[in-house]
Amino acid sequence: MSAVNQVDLMSLRQEAGLTQVELARRLGVTDHTIRNWEKSRTLPEHAQVIALAREFRKSLRVVYSSMGFDVSDVPLDSSETQNA
């Protein structure tokens, strides 16, 4: 994954006004985990991506795209994040 994708996940977090520590607490993970996701060292599981979408108030498409995934098959809206 490229540096652009690394920045995108961080940008979503920053746009939401959250630090790595704050986001980690909300998701029940460590700030080290958030840092690894932002640097593409590890990837969140799907349930965690849903939680990220909720925290960022973005669609799954936006969150997956920020991590460099092909999102052509991901639904356009975030309705699935409200029911998960």
DSSP file (Angstrom, degrees, kcal/mol; ACC not computed):
  #  RESIDUE AA STRUCTURE BP1 BP2  ACC     N-H-->O    O-->H-N    N-H-->O    O-->H-N    TCO  KAPPA ALPHA  PHI   PSI    X-CA   Y-CA   Z-CA
    1    1 A M              0   0    0      0, 0.0     2,-0.1     0, 0.0    67,-0.1   0.000 360.0 360.0 360.0 147.1    0.0    0.0    0.0
    2    2 A S     >  -     0   0    0      1,-0.1     4,-1.5    66,-0.0     3,-0.4  -0.321 360.0-107.9 -87.1 167.5    1.2    3.4   -0.8
    3    3 A A  H  > S+     0   0    0      1,-0.2     4,-2.1     2,-0.2     5,-0.2   0.809 117.3  63.9 -61.9 -30.4    2.0    6.4    1.5
    4    4 A V  H  > S+     0   0    0      1,-0.2     4,-1.8     2,-0.2    -1,-0.2   0.928 103.4  46.8 -60.5 -44.0   -1.1    8.1    0.2
    5    5 A N  H  > S+     0   0    0     -3,-0.4     4,-1.5     1,-0.2    -1,-0.2   0.869 108.3  56.2 -65.8 -36.5   -3.3    5.3    1.6
    6    6 A Q  H  X S+     0   0    0     -4,-1.5     4,-1.2     1,-0.2    -1,-0.2   0.913 109.9  45.4 -60.5 -42.5   -1.4    5.5    4.9
    7    7 A V  H  X S+     0   0    0     -4,-2.1     4,-3.1     1,-0.2    -1,-0.2   0.847 104.4  64.1 -70.4 -34.0   -2.2    9.2    5.2
    8    8 A D  H  X S+     0   0    0     -4,-1.8     4,-2.3    58,-0.2    -1,-0.2   0.913 102.8  45.3 -60.9 -46.0   -5.9    8.7    4.2
    9    9 A L  H  X S+     0   0    0     -4,-1.5     4,-1.8    57,-0.6    -1,-0.2   0.910 115.7  48.5 -64.7 -39.9   -6.8    6.6    7.3
   10   10 A M  H  X S+     0   0    0     -4,-1.2     4,-2.8    28,-0.2    -2,-0.2   0.902 109.5  53.2 -63.8 -40.8   -5.0    9.1    9.5
   11   11 A S  H  X S+     0   0    0     -4,-3.1     4,-3.0     1,-0.2    -2,-0.2   0.890 106.0  52.6 -63.2 -39.6   -6.7   12.0    7.8
   12   12 A L  H  X S+     0   0    0     -4,-2.3     4,-1.5     2,-0.2    -1,-0.2   0.917 111.6  47.0 -60.9 -42.6  -10.1   10.4    8.4
   13   13 A R  H  <>S+     0   0    0     -4,-1.8     5,-2.1     2,-0.2     4,-0.3   0.933 114.3  46.0 -63.9 -46.3   -9.2   10.1   12.1
   14   14 A Q  H ><5S+     0   0    0     -4,-2.8     3,-1.6     1,-0.2    -2,-0.2   0.890 108.9  55.4 -65.8 -39.3   -8.0   13.7   12.3
   15   15 A E  H 3<5S+     0   0    0     -4,-3.0    -1,-0.2     1,-0.3    -2,-0.2   0.838 105.1  54.0 -60.0 -33.1  -11.0   15.0   10.4
   16   16 A A  T 3<5S-     0   0    0     -4,-1.5    -1,-0.3    -5,-0.2    -2,-0.2   0.517 117.4-118.3 -78.9  -5.2  -13.1   13.3   13.1
   17   17 A G  T < 5 +     0   0    0     -3,-1.6     2,-0.4    -4,-0.3    -3,-0.2   0.799  68.2 135.5  75.2  29.3  -11.1   15.2   15.7
   18   18 A L      < -     0   0    0     -5,-2.1    -1,-0.2     4,-0.0     2,-0.2  -0.870  47.6-141.6-114.9 143.3   -9.7   12.1   17.4
   19   19 A T     >  -     0   0    0     -2,-0.4     4,-2.5     1,-0.1     5,-0.2  -0.474  36.1-105.5 -84.8 169.1   -6.3   11.2   18.6
   20   20 A Q  H  > S+     0   0    0      1,-0.2     4,-2.4     2,-0.2     5,-0.2   0.897 123.3  50.9 -61.0 -39.4   -5.0    7.7   18.2
   21   21 A V  H  > S+     0   0    0      2,-0.2     4,-2.3     1,-0.2    -1,-0.2   0.920 110.7  47.8 -65.3 -44.3   -5.5    7.1   21.9
   22   22 A E  H  > S+     0   0    0      2,-0.2     4,-2.0     1,-0.2    -2,-0.2   0.928 114.0  46.1 -63.9 -45.1   -9.1    8.4   21.8
   23   23 A L  H  X S+     0   0    0     -4,-2.5     4,-1.9     1,-0.2    -1,-0.2   0.914 110.8  53.8 -63.8 -41.8  -10.0    6.3   18.7
   24   24 A A  H  X>S+     0   0    0     -4,-2.4     5,-2.3    -5,-0.2     4,-1.3   0.920 108.4  49.2 -58.8 -45.0   -8.4    3.2   20.3
   25   25 A R  H  <5S+     0   0    0     -4,-2.3     3,-0.4     1,-0.2    -1,-0.2   0.911 110.3  50.9 -61.3 -42.6  -10.4    3.6   23.5
   26   26 A R  H  <5S+     0   0    0     -4,-2.0    -1,-0.2     1,-0.2    -2,-0.2   0.839 116.8  40.2 -64.5 -32.8  -13.6    3.9   21.5
   27   27 A L  H  <5S-     0   0    0     -4,-1.9    -1,-0.2    -5,-0.2    -2,-0.2   0.541 110.2-118.1 -95.0  -8.0  -12.8    0.8   19.5
   28   28 A G  T  <5S+     0   0    0     -4,-1.3     2,-0.2    -3,-0.4    -3,-0.2   0.826  77.8 107.7  74.8  31.4  -11.5   -1.3   22.3
   29   29 A V  S   <S-     0   0    0     -5,-2.3    -1,-0.3    -6,-0.2     2,-0.2  -0.716  72.9 -91.2-126.2 179.2   -8.0   -1.6   20.8
   30   30 A T     >  -     0   0    0     -2,-0.2     4,-1.7     1,-0.1     3,-0.3  -0.549  28.2-118.5 -90.6 159.8   -4.6   -0.1   21.7
   31   31 A D  H  > S+     0   0    0      1,-0.2     4,-2.4     2,-0.2     5,-0.1   0.800 117.1  62.5 -65.0 -26.8   -3.2    3.1   20.2
   32   32 A H  H  > S+     0   0    0      2,-0.2     4,-2.4     1,-0.2    -1,-0.2   0.889 101.2  51.6 -62.8 -39.3   -0.4    0.8   18.8
   33   33 A T  H  > S+     0   0    0     -3,-0.3     4,-2.4     2,-0.2    -2,-0.2   0.927 109.4  48.9 -62.4 -45.7   -3.1   -1.0   16.8
   34   34 A I  H  X S+     0   0    0     -4,-1.7     4,-2.6     1,-0.2    -2,-0.2   0.926 110.8  50.9 -59.9 -44.8   -4.4    2.3   15.4
   35   35 A R  H  X S+     0   0    0     -4,-2.4     4,-1.7     1,-0.2    -1,-0.2   0.906 109.6  50.5 -59.6 -43.0   -0.8    3.3   14.5
   36   36 A N  H  <>S+     0   0    0     -4,-2.4     5,-2.5     2,-0.2     6,-0.9   0.899 110.3  49.5 -64.0 -39.9   -0.3    0.0   12.7
   37   37 A W  H ><5S+     0   0    0     -4,-2.4     3,-1.4     1,-0.2    -2,-0.2   0.936 110.3  50.5 -62.5 -45.1   -3.5    0.4   10.7
   38   38 A E  H 3<5S+     0   0    0     -4,-2.6   -28,-0.2     1,-0.3    -1,-0.2   0.802 114.3  43.9 -64.7 -28.4   -2.5    4.0    9.7
   39   39 A K  T 3<5S-     0   0    0     -4,-1.7    -1,-0.3    -5,-0.2    -2,-0.2   0.320 111.6-120.8 -97.4   7.3    0.9    2.7    8.6
   40   40 A S  T < 5S+     0   0    0     -3,-1.4    -3,-0.2    -4,-0.2    -4,-0.1   0.763  76.5 127.1  58.6  28.6   -0.6   -0.3    6.8
   41   41 A R  S   <S+     0   0    0     -5,-2.5     2,-0.3     1,-0.2    -4,-0.2   0.844  82.7   5.8 -78.0 -36.2    1.5   -2.7    8.9
   42   42 A T  S    S-     0   0    0     -6,-0.9    -1,-0.2    -9,-0.2    -2,-0.2  -0.906  76.2-131.9-137.7 166.7   -1.7   -4.5    9.9
   43   43 A L        -     0   0    0     -2,-0.3     2,-0.1    -3,-0.1    -6,-0.1  -0.942  21.3-114.6-123.7 144.9   -5.3   -4.3    8.8
   44   44 A P        -     0   0    0      0, 0.0     2,-0.1     0, 0.0   -10,-0.0  -0.396  33.6-110.1 -71.3 152.7   -8.5   -4.1   10.8
   45   45 A E    >>  -     0   0    0      1,-0.1     4,-1.9    -2,-0.1     3,-0.6  -0.358  38.2 -98.7 -72.9 164.9  -11.0   -6.9   10.7
   46   46 A H  H 3> S+     0   0    0      1,-0.3     4,-2.3     2,-0.2     5,-0.2   0.883 124.3  54.7 -56.7 -41.9  -14.3   -6.2    8.9
   47   47 A A  H 3> S+     0   0    0      1,-0.2     4,-1.8     2,-0.2    -1,-0.3   0.864 108.8  49.5 -60.7 -34.7  -16.1   -5.5   12.3
   48   48 A Q  H <> S+     0   0    0     -3,-0.6     4,-2.5     2,-0.2    -1,-0.2   0.847 107.0  54.1 -72.8 -33.7  -13.5   -3.0   13.1
   49   49 A V  H  X S+     0   0    0     -4,-1.9     4,-2.6     2,-0.2    -2,-0.2   0.897 107.2  51.8 -65.4 -39.2  -13.9   -1.3    9.7
   50   50 A I  H  X S+     0   0    0     -4,-2.3     4,-2.1     2,-0.2    -2,-0.2   0.924 110.2  48.8 -60.6 -43.9  -17.6   -1.0   10.5
   51   51 A A  H  X S+     0   0    0     -4,-1.8     4,-2.5     2,-0.2    -2,-0.2   0.890 110.2  51.3 -63.9 -39.2  -16.7    0.6   13.8
   52   52 A L  H  X S+     0   0    0     -4,-2.5     4,-2.9     2,-0.2     5,-0.2   0.922 107.9  52.4 -62.2 -43.9  -14.3    3.0   12.1
   53   53 A A  H  X>S+     0   0    0     -4,-2.6     5,-2.1     1,-0.2     4,-1.1   0.903 110.8  48.0 -59.6 -41.2  -17.0    4.0    9.6
   54   54 A R  H  <5S+     0   0    0     -4,-2.1     3,-0.3     3,-0.2    -2,-0.2   0.943 113.2  46.6 -64.1 -47.5  -19.3    4.8   12.5
   55   55 A E  H  <5S+     0   0    0     -4,-2.5    -2,-0.2     1,-0.2    -1,-0.2   0.886 119.7  39.6 -63.2 -39.3  -16.7    6.8   14.3
   56   56 A F  H  <5S-     0   0    0     -4,-2.9    -1,-0.2    -5,-0.2    -2,-0.2   0.596 104.0-130.1 -85.1 -11.1  -15.7    8.7   11.2
   57   57 A R  T  <5 +     0   0    0     -4,-1.1     2,-0.3    -3,-0.3    -3,-0.2   0.931  66.7 126.4  56.3  47.5  -19.3    9.0   10.0
   58   58 A K      < -     0   0    0     -5,-2.1    -1,-0.2    -6,-0.2    -2,-0.1  -0.850  64.8 -98.0-127.6 162.8  -18.2    7.7    6.6
   59   59 A S     >  -     0   0    0     -2,-0.3     4,-2.0     1,-0.1     5,-0.2  -0.362  32.9-112.6 -75.6 161.3  -19.4    4.9    4.4
   60   60 A L  H  > S+     0   0    0     17,-0.4     4,-3.1     1,-0.2     5,-0.3   0.877 119.0  61.0 -59.2 -36.8  -17.6    1.5    4.4
   61   61 A R  H  > S+     0   0    0     14,-0.5     4,-2.3     1,-0.2    -1,-0.2   0.917 105.4  45.9 -56.4 -45.4  -16.6    2.4    0.8
   62   62 A V  H  > S+     0   0    0      2,-0.2     4,-2.1     1,-0.2    -1,-0.2   0.920 115.0  46.3 -66.0 -44.6  -14.7    5.5    2.1
   63   63 A V  H  X S+     0   0    0     -4,-2.0     4,-0.8     2,-0.2    -2,-0.2   0.944 115.1  45.1 -66.9 -47.6  -13.0    3.7    4.9
   64   64 A Y  H ><>S+     0   0    0     -4,-3.1     5,-2.0     1,-0.2     3,-1.0   0.910 112.7  52.6 -62.2 -40.4  -11.9    0.7    2.8
   65   65 A S  H ><5S+     0   0    0     -4,-2.3     3,-2.0    -5,-0.3    -1,-0.2   0.886 101.9  59.4 -61.3 -38.5  -10.8    3.0    0.0
   66   66 A S  H 3<5S+     0   0    0     -4,-2.1   -57,-0.6     1,-0.3    -1,-0.3   0.725 104.6  51.8 -64.2 -19.6   -8.6    4.9    2.5
   67   67 A M  T <<5S-     0   0    0     -3,-1.0    -1,-0.3    -4,-0.8    -2,-0.2   0.327 124.9-103.0 -98.1   6.2   -6.8    1.6    3.2
   68   68 A G  T < 5S+     0   0    0     -3,-2.0    -3,-0.2     1,-0.3     2,-0.2   0.606  71.0 145.3  88.3  12.6   -6.2    1.0   -0.5
   69   69 A F      < -     0   0    0     -5,-2.0     2,-0.6    -8,-0.1    -1,-0.3  -0.525  58.9-108.5 -82.9 150.5   -8.8   -1.6   -1.1
   70   70 A D        -     0   0    0     -2,-0.2     3,-0.3     1,-0.1    -1,-0.1  -0.689  36.3-174.8 -71.8 119.2  -10.7   -2.0   -4.4
   71   71 A V    >   +     0   0    0     -2,-0.6     3,-1.4     1,-0.2    -1,-0.1   0.163  46.7 114.2-107.2  18.2  -14.2   -0.8   -3.3
   72   72 A S  T 3  S+     0   0    0      1,-0.3    -1,-0.2   -11,-0.0   -11,-0.0   0.778  84.5  41.8 -62.9 -25.5  -16.1   -1.5   -6.5
   73   73 A D  T 3  S+     0   0    0     -3,-0.3    -1,-0.3     2,-0.1    -2,-0.1   0.383  91.5 103.3-101.2   3.5  -18.2   -4.2   -4.7
   74   74 A V  S <  S-     0   0    0     -3,-1.4    -3,-0.0     1,-0.1   -13,-0.0  -0.709  83.0-102.3 -87.7 134.9  -18.7   -2.2   -1.5
   75   75 A P        -     0   0    0      0, 0.0   -14,-0.5     0, 0.0   -15,-0.1  -0.163  22.6-131.6 -54.7 148.3  -22.2   -0.6   -1.1
   76   76 A L  S    S+     0   0    0    -16,-0.1     2,-0.1   -15,-0.1   -14,-0.1   0.800  84.3  57.3 -73.5 -30.4  -22.4    3.1   -1.7
   77   77 A D  S    S-     0   0    0    -18,-0.1   -17,-0.4     1,-0.1     3,-0.3  -0.473  78.0-128.2-101.8 173.6  -24.3    4.0    1.4
   78   78 A S  S >> S+     0   0    0      1,-0.2     3,-1.4   -19,-0.2     4,-0.8   0.158  72.6 113.8-104.2  18.2  -23.5    3.4    5.1
   79   79 A S  H >> S+     0   0    0      1,-0.3     4,-0.8     2,-0.2     3,-0.8   0.832  72.5  60.1 -60.6 -31.3  -26.9    1.8    6.0
   80   80 A E  H 3> S+     0   0    0     -3,-0.3     4,-0.7     1,-0.2    -1,-0.3   0.751  98.0  59.1 -69.4 -21.6  -25.1   -1.5    6.7
   81   81 A T  H <4 S+     0   0    0     -3,-1.4    -1,-0.2     1,-0.2    -2,-0.2   0.748 100.9  55.7 -76.2 -22.4  -23.0    0.2    9.4
   82   82 A Q  H << S+     0   0    0     -4,-0.8    -1,-0.2    -3,-0.8    -2,-0.2   0.746 111.9  41.6 -79.6 -23.4  -26.2    1.2   11.3
   83   83 A N  H  <        0   0    0     -4,-0.8    -1,-0.2    -3,-0.2    -2,-0.2   0.515 360.0 360.0-101.6  -7.1  -27.5   -2.4   11.5
   84   84 A A     <        0   0    0     -4,-0.7    -1,-0.2   -34,-0.1    -2,-0.1   0.480 360.0 360.0 -81.8 360.0  -24.2   -4.2   12.3
